[in-house]
Amino acid sequence: MGRGKIVIKRIDDSTSRQVTFSKRRNGLLKKARELSILCDAQVGVIVFSSTGKLYEYGSSSMKSTIERYNKVKLEHHHHMNPESEVKFWQREVIVLRQQLQHLQECHRQLMGAQLSGLGINELQNLENQLEMSLKGVRIKKNQILTDEIKELQQKGNQIRQENVQLHKRIDLVTKENVELQKIHEARIMNEENGNSDQSYNISNTYGLQAPNLLQLNQPRPQYTELGLQLL
C-alpha cells in the first residue's frame, strides 16, 4: 500500500514542523548539489527558517552567484518593453505588500495583539514560538554573562599577579633601605669615634707640656737670699 498524498499546508505542531523542515531542507540542498555536479550548473540556494536561521548552498561563491543573478535580471528588465516592465513591477509590489502585511500580522500576534481570530491550535503554535524565542534569548543572555564572568576572572587573576609582583618589589626596596640605614649609622659612629680620639690626643699633648711651663715660672730662691745679704 503506497503512502498517502501529503496535503501542502502549514504544519500546526511545532515539533513536526521542525522535523519536516530539517528533512526537506537537507533534501533540497542535496538535490541542488546533485544538479550542479551532474549538469555543470551554477546553483545557489538560500533558506531562512522560521526562527531566522540561515542555511545556504552554492556550487561556487554565493556572492558571485547573486551578482550574476542581479546582472541577468537587470539585463532582462532592459530588454522588456515599457508595458511589460510596468506589469512586472506591479506584481512585485503586490507580492511585497502581502509579505509585509503577513509579517506585520505575525509581529502583532507575537506582541499579544489581534488574537481574537486564532483557534486553540494557532494559539498553541504561537505559544511554542514565543517559548522557543524566549529560550534562545535566555541562552544568548547566559552566554554573554558567562563570557563576561570569564573575562572578569582573567582580569582578577592578572591584577592578583601584579599585586604579588608589587609586594615583592616593596620587600626588596625595604631590605635595601634597612641595609642603607645600617651603613649610614655605622658611618656616623665611625665619625664620632674619630673625633673623640683626636680630642684625647690633644689633651694629652697639653698635659705633658704643662709641668715645664710651671717650672719655668717659679722664682729662684737663691736670688732672694743674695739680695737680703747685700742690703
C-alpha positions as CSV (number, residue, x, y, z in Angstrom):
1,M,0.0,0.0,0.0
2,G,1.5,3.3,-1.0
3,R,1.9,6.3,1.1
4,G,-0.9,8.8,1.0
5,K,-0.6,12.2,-0.6
6,I,0.6,14.9,1.8
7,V,-1.5,18.0,1.9
8,I,0.7,21.0,1.3
9,K,-0.2,23.4,4.1
10,R,1.3,24.9,7.2
11,I,2.1,22.2,9.9
12,D,0.5,23.2,13.1
13,D,2.6,21.1,15.5
14,S,5.9,22.9,16.1
15,T,7.9,19.7,16.6
16,S,6.6,18.1,13.5
17,R,7.1,21.3,11.6
18,Q,10.8,21.4,12.7
19,V,11.4,17.8,11.8
20,T,9.8,18.3,8.4
21,F,11.9,21.4,7.8
22,S,15.1,19.6,8.6
23,K,14.4,16.7,6.4
24,R,13.2,18.7,3.4
25,R,16.0,21.3,3.8
26,N,18.6,18.6,3.6
27,G,16.8,17.0,0.6
28,L,16.7,20.4,-1.1
29,L,20.4,21.1,-0.6
30,K,21.3,17.6,-1.7
31,K,19.3,18.0,-4.9
32,A,20.9,21.3,-5.6
33,R,24.4,19.8,-5.2
34,E,23.5,16.9,-7.5
35,L,22.1,19.3,-10.1
36,S,25.3,21.4,-10.1
37,I,27.5,18.3,-10.4
38,L,25.5,16.4,-13.0
39,C,24.6,19.3,-15.2
40,D,27.5,21.6,-14.6
41,A,25.1,24.3,-13.5
42,Q,25.8,27.2,-11.2
43,V,23.3,26.8,-8.3
44,G,22.7,28.9,-5.3
45,V,20.1,28.1,-2.6
46,I,19.2,30.3,0.4
47,V,16.9,29.2,3.1
48,F,15.7,31.0,6.2
49,S,14.0,29.0,8.9
50,S,11.0,30.3,10.9
51,T,13.4,31.2,13.7
52,G,15.5,33.3,11.3
53,K,18.5,30.9,11.0
54,L,20.2,30.9,7.6
55,Y,21.0,27.8,5.5
56,E,22.7,28.1,2.1
57,Y,24.4,26.1,-0.6
58,G,26.4,27.5,-3.5
59,S,28.1,25.5,-6.2
60,S,30.5,28.4,-6.4
61,S,30.8,31.6,-4.4
62,M,27.4,32.7,-3.2
63,K,28.4,36.3,-3.8
64,S,29.3,35.7,-7.4
65,T,26.1,33.8,-7.9
66,I,24.0,36.6,-6.6
67,E,25.9,39.2,-8.6
68,R,25.3,37.1,-11.7
69,Y,21.6,36.9,-10.9
70,N,21.3,40.6,-10.4
71,K,23.1,41.3,-13.6
72,V,21.0,38.9,-15.7
73,K,17.8,40.2,-14.1
74,L,18.8,43.8,-14.8
75,E,19.6,42.9,-18.5
76,H,16.2,41.2,-18.7
77,H,14.4,44.3,-17.5
78,H,16.2,46.4,-20.0
79,H,15.0,44.1,-22.9
80,M,11.4,44.3,-21.7
81,N,9.0,46.8,-23.3
82,P,7.7,49.5,-21.0
83,E,4.2,47.9,-20.7
84,S,5.6,44.5,-19.6
85,E,8.1,46.2,-17.2
86,V,5.2,48.1,-15.5
87,K,3.2,44.9,-15.1
88,F,6.2,43.2,-13.7
89,W,6.9,45.8,-11.1
90,Q,3.1,46.0,-10.2
91,R,3.2,42.2,-9.5
92,E,6.4,42.7,-7.4
93,V,4.7,45.5,-5.4
94,I,1.6,43.3,-4.7
95,V,3.8,40.4,-3.5
96,L,5.9,42.7,-1.3
97,R,2.8,44.2,0.2
98,Q,1.4,40.8,1.0
99,Q,4.6,39.8,2.6
100,L,4.7,43.0,4.6
101,Q,1.2,42.6,5.8
102,H,1.8,39.0,6.8
103,L,5.0,40.0,8.8
104,Q,3.1,42.8,10.5
105,E,0.3,40.5,11.5
106,C,2.8,37.9,12.9
107,H,4.6,40.7,14.8
108,R,1.3,41.9,16.3
109,Q,0.4,38.4,17.3
110,L,3.8,37.8,18.9
111,M,3.3,41.0,20.9
112,G,0.0,39.6,22.2
113,A,-2.4,41.7,20.0
114,Q,-5.1,40.6,17.5
115,L,-5.5,37.1,19.0
116,S,-9.3,37.0,18.8
117,G,-9.4,35.3,15.4
118,L,-7.0,32.5,16.4
119,G,-8.0,29.0,17.3
120,I,-6.6,26.8,20.0
121,N,-4.0,25.2,17.7
122,E,-2.8,28.5,16.4
123,L,-2.6,29.9,19.9
124,Q,-0.6,26.8,20.9
125,N,1.8,27.3,18.0
126,L,2.2,30.9,18.9
127,E,3.0,30.0,22.4
128,N,5.5,27.5,21.3
129,Q,7.2,30.1,19.1
130,L,7.4,32.5,22.0
131,E,8.8,29.8,24.2
132,M,11.5,29.0,21.6
133,S,12.3,32.6,21.1
134,L,12.5,33.1,24.9
135,K,14.7,30.1,25.2
136,G,17.0,31.5,22.5
137,V,17.1,34.9,24.3
138,R,18.0,33.2,27.6
139,I,20.7,31.1,26.0
140,K,22.2,34.2,24.4
141,K,22.0,36.1,27.7
142,N,23.6,33.3,29.7
143,Q,26.4,33.1,27.1
144,I,27.1,36.8,27.3
145,L,27.1,36.7,31.1
146,T,29.4,33.6,31.1
147,D,31.8,35.4,28.8
148,E,31.8,38.5,30.9
149,I,32.4,36.4,34.1
150,K,35.4,34.7,32.4
151,E,36.8,38.0,31.3
152,L,36.4,39.4,34.8
153,Q,38.1,36.4,36.3
154,Q,41.0,36.7,33.9
155,K,41.4,40.4,34.8
156,G,41.2,39.5,38.5
157,N,44.0,36.9,38.1
158,Q,46.1,39.4,36.3
159,I,45.6,42.0,39.0
160,R,46.5,39.5,41.7
161,Q,49.7,38.6,39.8
162,E,50.5,42.3,39.5
163,N,49.9,42.7,43.3
164,V,52.3,39.8,44.1
165,Q,55.0,41.4,41.9
166,L,54.4,44.8,43.6
167,H,54.7,43.2,47.1
168,K,58.0,41.6,46.1
169,R,59.3,44.9,44.9
170,I,58.2,46.6,48.1
171,D,60.0,43.9,50.2
172,L,63.1,44.3,48.1
173,V,63.1,48.1,48.5
174,T,62.5,47.7,52.3
175,K,65.5,45.4,52.6
176,E,67.7,47.9,50.6
177,N,66.6,50.7,52.9
178,V,67.4,48.7,56.0
179,E,70.9,48.0,54.7
180,L,71.4,51.6,53.7
181,Q,70.3,52.7,57.2
182,K,72.8,50.3,58.8
183,I,75.6,51.6,56.6
184,H,74.6,55.2,57.5
185,E,74.6,54.6,61.2
186,A,77.9,52.8,61.1
187,R,79.5,55.7,59.3
188,I,78.1,58.2,61.9
189,M,79.6,56.0,64.7
190,N,82.9,55.9,63.0
191,E,83.0,59.6,62.6
192,E,82.1,60.2,66.3
193,N,84.8,57.7,67.4
194,G,87.4,59.5,65.2
195,N,86.5,62.9,66.8
196,S,86.8,61.6,70.3
197,D,90.3,60.1,69.7
198,Q,91.5,63.4,68.3
199,S,90.4,65.3,71.4
200,Y,92.1,62.8,73.6
201,N,95.4,63.2,71.8
202,I,95.3,67.0,72.0
203,S,94.6,66.9,75.8
204,N,97.4,64.5,76.3
205,T,99.8,66.8,74.5
206,Y,98.9,69.8,76.7
207,G,99.2,67.6,79.8
208,L,102.8,66.7,79.0
209,Q,103.9,70.3,78.4
210,A,102.2,71.8,81.5
211,P,104.9,70.9,84.1
212,N,107.6,72.5,82.0
213,L,105.7,75.8,82.0
214,L,105.1,75.8,85.7
215,Q,108.7,75.1,86.4
216,L,109.9,78.0,84.3
217,N,107.6,80.4,86.0
218,Q,108.6,79.6,89.6
219,P,111.0,82.2,91.3
220,R,114.5,81.1,92.1
221,P,115.1,81.3,95.9
222,Q,118.8,81.9,95.6
223,Y,118.4,85.4,94.3
224,T,116.3,86.4,97.2
225,E,118.9,85.2,99.7
226,L,121.6,87.2,97.9
227,G,119.5,90.3,97.9
228,L,119.0,90.2,101.6
229,Q,122.6,89.8,102.2
230,L,123.5,92.8,100.1
231,L,121.1,95.0,102.0
